[in-house]
Amino acid sequence: MSNRVAIIGTGSIGVDLMCKAIKSKELDLRFVVGRRSDSPGMREAMLRGVETSSEGIYYLEKHIEEFDIVFDATSANSHAEHDRLFSKHNKFVIDLTPAKIGELCVPVINLELLKGKRNINLITCGGQASLPMAYALKKSCDKILYVEVISSISSDSAGIATRDNLNEYVETTEFALKKFTDAEASKAILNINPALPQVCMQTTLYARCEKVDIEKLKSNVSAIVRQVQEYVPGYNLVLEPLVDSGNVTLAVQVYGNGDYLPEYAGNLDIINSAAMAVAKFKSRLSGYSSKIAVIEEGVA
Ligand SMILES: NC(=O)c1ccc[n+]([C@@H]2O[C@H](COP(=O)([O-])OP(=O)(O)OC[C@H]3O[C@@H](n4cnc5c(N)ncnc54)[C@H](OP(=O)(O)O)[C@@H]3O)[C@@H](O)[C@H]2O)c1
């Protein structure tokens, strides 16, 4: 089993991921690295007894033989640099930034197809929340002409890198929507909401389609929601599909596990749980994967 993992990036995503990796019985967290020894995330890692360094990628290079899988939770630009090193050493990377260098992955849709790929890109939080719904819609109509997804997340869960990467967020989410649904056009919007008390992550999908089979859509949506709940228990359909003359609207809410930020920050969980699913899949190419990956069994 190749289960020794490292995390680069000590912000919202990196720290939540660290909590999940520490709790995991299947993964062995070896390093958490960043670029500031006094960042809150780095202090949290030290408190939890994890080996840390502020030398970032240089530290990982020195210890390249001591981990099998690396999670990149920095930023899209930094990931492009990091991946040059990971590629040189043929290191398996799970990229949580919207850099879009690696193979796009939504575990319930295509985990099984990732065998042999070295760099897996997890798109965006809005992508992980909306793509299962968009995929269920694709399987329930003749064609998607236009698909739009609007996600709302709490301001305190969006670090500086998330804000810096808003353009990449939009571009990567829109690209993935087209890739996984063959839609003719796509649009992604992210609303970083400063309201107090903080809002829970919510994603609304609106689409214009040809020949929607409403009963099939309802059944496909509930099947895929159950499958996502296998790795994100707080993923819930809050607006059943409404279909009116080929226009479809539905919405999901995502509550997290509260590993780092409280439960409202489902945006951290939806992508980090996907990252954990990919890492476990990589470390034991059977078992866990067959439980969550084969959507075709549930979606007709
Ligand atoms: N927050 C979300 O809801 C969310 C969801 C899905 C995906 N993402 C994506 O995940 C990435 C991180 O987002 P975030 O919200 O966690 O941002 P963040 O809180 O700003 O975290 C980024 C962390 O990476 C560190 N970092 C940046 N470049 C680095 C480098 N070259 N070497 C080492 N460390 C480096 C930063 O260090 P400093 O502490 O020194 O700044 C910071 O600790 C972004 O690309 C974002 O688009 C975010």
The ligand as a Gaussian input file, in Angstrom:
#p B3LYP/6-31G(d) Opt

LIG

0 1
 N      -11.566000      27.746000       0.476000
 C      -12.349000      27.053000      -0.335000
 O      -13.576000      26.963000      -0.142000
 C      -11.765000      26.295000      -1.495000
 C      -12.513000      25.229000      -2.016000
 C      -11.970000      24.523000      -3.100000
 C      -10.750000      24.866000      -3.637000
 N      -10.054000      25.922000      -3.116000
 C       -8.768000      26.257000      -3.728000
 O       -7.755000      25.842000      -2.814000
 C       -6.631000      26.739000      -2.850000
 C       -6.359000      27.236000      -1.434000
 O       -7.492000      27.987000      -0.994000
 P       -7.603000      28.481000       0.523000
 O       -8.983000      29.045000       0.679000
 O       -7.138000      27.404000       1.447000
 O       -6.550000      29.684000       0.494000
 P       -5.521000      30.148000       1.649000
 O       -6.239000      30.075000       2.957000
 O       -4.969000      31.448000       1.185000
 O       -4.416000      28.999000       1.640000
 C       -3.371000      28.897000       0.731000
 C       -2.158000      28.487000       1.534000
 O       -1.125000      28.105000       0.648000
 C        0.073000      28.759000       1.050000
 N        0.900000      28.931000      -0.134000
 C        0.642000      29.649000      -1.251000
 N        1.636000      29.508000      -2.159000
 C        2.533000      28.664000      -1.586000
 C        3.768000      28.122000      -2.003000
 N        4.278000      28.403000      -3.214000
 N        4.425000      27.288000      -1.161000
 C        3.918000      26.975000       0.054000
 N        2.747000      27.464000       0.504000
 C        2.071000      28.294000      -0.305000
 C       -0.368000      30.067000       1.655000
 O        0.658000      30.567000       2.475000
 P        0.481000      31.929000       3.318000
 O       -0.178000      31.481000       4.585000
 O        1.856000      32.411000       3.483000
 O       -0.381000      32.829000       2.460000
 C       -1.613000      29.625000       2.394000
 O       -1.305000      29.099000       3.674000
 C       -7.025000      27.847000      -3.857000
 O       -6.458000      27.573000      -5.107000
 C       -8.545000      27.741000      -3.936000
 O       -9.048000      28.160000      -5.204000
 C      -10.536000      26.623000      -2.055000

